[in-house]
Each structure stands twice: as C-alpha cells, then as structure tokens.
Amino acid sequence: MASLPAVAAPTLPDLCETVTFEGDAFIACTVDPVLQDIRLFLHTPDGQPYGSLESFAADGPSVVFAMNGGMYLPDRSPQGLYVEAGGTLAPLVTADGEGNFYLKPNGVFLVTADHRAQVVATEAFVATPDLAYATQSGPMLVIDGALHPEFSDNGTSRYVRNGVGVRADGKVVFAISLDVVSFGRFARLFRDGLSCPDALYLDGFVSGLADDDGVVVGGGHAAGPIVAVLQR
C-alpha cells in the first residue's frame, strides 16, 4: 500500500482523514459497515428532494458525514438504479449514452440488510431480496484490481471528484479530492493508495462532503442521491 502522509486539512468528520497521493490532496473516510450505518437519501420526510448537501446538513438526520451519492437528472432524480430502505425508486440503466455515467463499465454501490457492502460492474449486478441500498453511477474506477480501460495515466479532464471503494476486508472507503484531478489519478488512489480492488466514481464538479455542522468541502451545488454514514 502506498504511503499516504497526512497534510493540512479543514476540521474533518469522524472516520475521515486528509491524505496525499501522487502530489494531490484527498479526504478519505473509512467505514466499517458492521459498526456504522451506510444509507442513501433522496427526499425529505415530506417527499421533496433534499436538492443539496447544505439542505441535507440542515434538515436531514444526524450523520457522521455525507457525500454526493450518484449522478442525477435535472429534476434531481437518480440517473440510474436507486434503492433506498429496500425500495427501488429508479431502475437499472444498461443503455448506451453520452457522459461519464455511460463510460462503460459503469457500476453499482450497494449495501445489504446484513451490512455487507459491494461495488460491482453493472453487468454483474444482481438484485437480491436482501438489497437495502444501491446507487448506480459511472464510470467504474477499479474493476477486480484493474483500472478502467478507458483511462489515461493523467488525462486532461480534471475536476473535483468523489467516489467509493470496497476493500478486501469489507470496509468501505469514501474519497473526495481537494483539488481537480484526472480519472486516472483518482482511480489509482483507490487501487494503490486505499487498497480497494473495486471502486466506483460517484460524481464530479458538484462533489462535496458535509456533516451535521454543514458543508466541509465543496457545497453550493445541486445534489441528487446523497450517501451518508450514521452511527448505529
């Protein structure tokens, strides 16, 4: 595993730390899904989209931290599969199209009712009765230890990015860049720096990190699905 020394950072939520990788700064939050509760949120209790991390921090449940949880359509609805508390609110998308979501292979981050988390390519996803939460996004960053085949080493497309990976021991790592980075570097962070054989891109440009006190990184942008970690 690559050495990831700590660098100067804002005050971070529990479970999170700031690390450097290949000269860029990131925040990585490591979660044990058996000890912490990973959930997805889209709507307020009255059925309206939260719409942003700011709104979620102000009006949502108490959390350890929250991040953008996947791409969204203009009405803030999920772009692909979205399962919340066992209910499917949007179906799996297998069609081709334009944009990062369709840079295949794309994939699904999921959590089961017995607290197992996975990142799987869309083609390998199977809906099981114990599926509690799932969000589809794209592209996959790391697939079975290999980087996405369309990524260059350090391409010219550079944005603030956030994503999620699952380690071999079952722990989940959420990460967000503190500056603009390429897909290649972000993918290597998960594989080589954070030891995740499978990882999924969640969003970019609009990406942020928040806790109960408000937005820690990013903010000021719309959001669709929000992934949050709660204490059990």
C-alpha positions as CSV (number, residue, x, y, z in Angstrom):
1,M,0.0,0.0,0.0
2,A,1.3,3.4,-0.9
3,S,2.4,5.7,1.9
4,L,-0.3,8.4,2.5
5,P,1.1,11.1,4.8
6,A,-1.4,13.5,6.4
7,V,-1.4,17.1,5.2
8,A,-3.1,20.2,6.4
9,A,-6.9,20.0,6.3
10,P,-10.1,21.5,7.4
11,T,-11.8,20.1,10.6
12,L,-13.0,16.7,9.4
13,P,-15.8,14.4,10.4
14,D,-15.0,11.3,12.4
15,L,-13.7,8.4,10.3
16,C,-12.1,10.9,7.8
17,E,-8.6,11.9,7.2
18,T,-6.7,14.0,4.7
19,V,-4.1,12.2,2.7
20,T,-1.8,13.0,-0.2
21,F,-1.4,10.7,-3.2
22,E,0.8,11.5,-6.3
23,G,1.1,15.0,-5.0
24,D,-2.6,15.7,-4.7
25,A,-4.7,16.1,-1.5
26,F,-7.8,14.0,-0.8
27,I,-10.1,13.2,2.1
28,A,-10.6,9.5,2.7
29,C,-13.3,8.2,5.1
30,T,-13.0,4.6,6.1
31,V,-16.2,2.9,7.3
32,D,-16.9,-0.5,8.8
33,P,-20.5,-1.3,7.6
34,V,-21.0,-3.6,10.5
35,L,-20.2,-0.8,13.0
36,Q,-21.6,2.2,11.1
37,D,-24.8,2.5,9.2
38,I,-24.4,3.4,5.5
39,R,-27.6,4.7,3.9
40,L,-28.8,6.6,0.8
41,F,-31.1,9.6,1.0
42,L,-33.0,11.4,-1.8
43,H,-36.2,13.0,-0.3
44,T,-37.1,14.8,2.9
45,P,-39.8,13.2,5.0
46,D,-42.4,15.2,3.2
47,G,-41.3,13.9,-0.2
48,Q,-39.3,16.8,-1.6
49,P,-35.7,16.3,-2.9
50,Y,-33.1,17.5,-0.4
51,G,-31.5,19.0,-3.5
52,S,-28.1,19.9,-2.0
53,L,-25.7,18.9,0.7
54,E,-26.5,22.2,2.5
55,S,-30.1,21.3,2.8
56,F,-29.3,17.8,3.9
57,A,-26.9,19.0,6.6
58,A,-29.6,21.4,7.9
59,D,-32.7,19.3,7.6
60,G,-31.6,15.7,7.4
61,P,-30.9,13.1,10.1
62,S,-27.8,13.3,12.3
63,V,-24.9,11.8,10.5
64,V,-21.1,11.2,10.8
65,F,-20.7,12.5,7.2
66,A,-22.5,12.7,3.9
67,M,-21.4,13.0,0.3
68,N,-22.9,13.1,-3.2
69,G,-24.2,9.6,-3.8
70,G,-24.5,9.4,-7.6
71,M,-25.5,11.3,-10.7
72,Y,-28.9,12.9,-11.2
73,L,-31.3,14.2,-13.8
74,P,-32.5,17.8,-14.0
75,D,-35.3,17.1,-11.5
76,R,-32.7,15.7,-9.0
77,S,-34.0,12.2,-9.6
78,P,-31.3,9.4,-9.9
79,Q,-29.8,8.8,-13.3
80,G,-29.6,5.1,-12.8
81,L,-30.6,2.4,-10.3
82,Y,-31.5,3.7,-6.9
83,V,-32.7,1.6,-4.0
84,E,-33.5,3.2,-0.6
85,A,-34.5,1.2,2.5
86,G,-35.3,-1.8,0.3
87,G,-37.5,0.1,-2.2
88,T,-36.4,0.6,-5.8
89,L,-37.1,4.2,-6.8
90,A,-35.3,4.1,-10.1
91,P,-34.4,1.1,-12.4
92,L,-31.0,-0.2,-13.5
93,V,-29.9,1.5,-16.7
94,T,-28.0,-0.6,-19.2
95,A,-28.4,1.5,-22.3
96,D,-25.6,3.4,-24.0
97,G,-25.3,7.2,-24.0
98,E,-23.1,10.2,-23.6
99,G,-21.3,11.4,-20.5
100,N,-19.4,9.9,-17.6
101,F,-22.3,7.8,-16.4
102,Y,-22.2,5.8,-19.7
103,L,-18.4,5.4,-19.8
104,K,-18.7,1.7,-19.5
105,P,-18.1,-0.3,-17.5
106,N,-20.2,1.7,-15.1
107,G,-21.4,0.1,-11.8
108,V,-23.4,-0.1,-8.6
109,F,-22.5,0.5,-5.0
110,L,-24.8,-1.5,-2.7
111,V,-25.4,-2.4,0.9
112,T,-27.3,-5.4,2.0
113,A,-29.6,-5.8,5.0
114,D,-26.9,-7.7,6.9
115,H,-24.5,-4.8,6.4
116,R,-22.3,-6.1,3.5
117,A,-21.1,-3.5,1.0
118,Q,-20.0,-4.1,-2.6
119,V,-19.0,-2.3,-5.7
120,V,-19.9,-4.3,-8.8
121,A,-20.0,-3.5,-12.5
122,T,-23.5,-3.0,-13.9
123,E,-23.2,-6.2,-15.9
124,A,-22.5,-8.2,-12.8
125,F,-25.2,-6.7,-10.6
126,V,-28.0,-9.0,-9.4
127,A,-30.9,-7.6,-7.3
128,T,-31.3,-9.9,-4.3
129,P,-34.0,-9.9,-1.6
130,D,-31.6,-8.6,1.0
131,L,-30.7,-5.5,-1.0
132,A,-31.2,-2.5,1.3
133,Y,-29.4,0.4,-0.6
134,A,-28.0,0.8,-4.0
135,T,-26.9,3.6,-6.3
136,Q,-25.7,3.3,-9.9
137,S,-23.1,5.6,-11.3
138,G,-20.2,5.6,-13.7
139,P,-17.6,5.0,-14.7
140,M,-16.2,2.2,-12.6
141,L,-12.7,3.4,-11.4
142,V,-11.3,0.0,-10.5
143,I,-12.6,-3.4,-11.6
144,D,-11.2,-6.5,-9.9
145,G,-7.9,-4.7,-9.3
146,A,-7.6,-3.3,-12.9
147,L,-8.1,0.4,-13.7
148,H,-10.9,1.3,-16.1
149,P,-9.7,0.5,-19.6
150,E,-10.6,4.0,-21.0
151,F,-8.5,6.0,-18.5
152,S,-5.2,7.5,-19.5
153,D,-2.5,7.9,-16.9
154,N,-3.3,11.5,-16.1
155,G,-5.7,12.9,-18.7
156,T,-6.7,16.5,-19.4
157,S,-10.3,16.1,-17.9
158,R,-9.8,17.3,-14.4
159,Y,-12.4,18.0,-11.8
160,V,-13.0,17.7,-8.1
161,R,-14.3,14.1,-7.8
162,N,-15.8,11.8,-5.2
163,G,-16.1,8.0,-5.2
164,V,-16.4,4.9,-3.2
165,G,-14.4,1.7,-3.0
166,V,-14.6,-1.5,-1.0
167,R,-11.5,-3.2,0.4
168,A,-10.9,-6.9,0.6
169,D,-11.7,-6.9,4.3
170,G,-15.2,-5.5,3.6
171,K,-14.5,-1.9,4.8
172,V,-15.8,0.9,2.6
173,V,-13.7,3.9,1.7
174,F,-15.3,7.1,0.5
175,A,-13.0,9.7,-1.0
176,I,-13.1,13.2,-2.4
177,S,-10.4,15.3,-4.0
178,L,-9.5,18.7,-2.5
179,D,-8.5,19.9,-6.0
180,V,-9.1,19.0,-9.6
181,V,-7.7,15.6,-10.5
182,S,-7.8,13.2,-13.5
183,F,-9.8,10.0,-13.6
184,G,-6.5,8.0,-13.8
185,R,-5.1,9.5,-10.7
186,F,-8.4,9.2,-8.8
187,A,-8.6,5.5,-9.8
188,R,-5.0,4.8,-8.7
189,L,-5.8,6.5,-5.4
190,F,-8.4,3.8,-4.7
191,R,-6.4,0.9,-6.0
192,D,-2.8,1.7,-4.9
193,G,-3.4,4.2,-2.1
194,L,-6.6,2.9,-0.4
195,S,-6.3,-0.8,-1.3
196,C,-9.7,-1.1,-3.0
197,P,-9.9,-3.7,-5.7
198,D,-13.2,-2.3,-6.8
199,A,-14.2,1.3,-6.8
200,L,-16.9,3.5,-8.4
201,Y,-17.0,7.2,-9.4
202,L,-19.9,8.9,-7.8
203,D,-19.8,12.5,-9.1
204,G,-17.6,15.4,-10.0
205,F,-17.5,19.2,-10.1
206,V,-20.6,19.3,-7.8
207,S,-18.9,16.9,-5.3
208,G,-18.9,17.8,-1.6
209,L,-18.5,16.5,1.9
210,A,-20.7,17.5,4.8
211,D,-21.5,16.7,8.4
212,D,-24.1,17.9,10.9
213,D,-22.3,21.3,11.2
214,G,-22.6,21.9,7.5
215,V,-20.5,21.5,4.3
216,V,-16.8,20.8,4.9
217,V,-15.7,20.6,1.3
218,G,-17.4,21.9,-1.8
219,G,-21.0,23.0,-1.5
220,G,-23.1,25.5,-3.3
221,H,-24.2,22.9,-5.9
222,A,-27.3,20.8,-6.5
223,A,-27.3,17.2,-5.5
224,G,-29.5,14.2,-6.2
225,P,-28.8,11.0,-4.2
226,I,-26.8,11.5,-1.0
227,V,-24.9,8.8,0.7
228,A,-24.5,9.2,4.4
229,V,-22.9,7.3,7.3
230,L,-24.7,7.2,10.6
231,Q,-23.7,5.8,14.0
232,R,-25.7,2.7,14.9
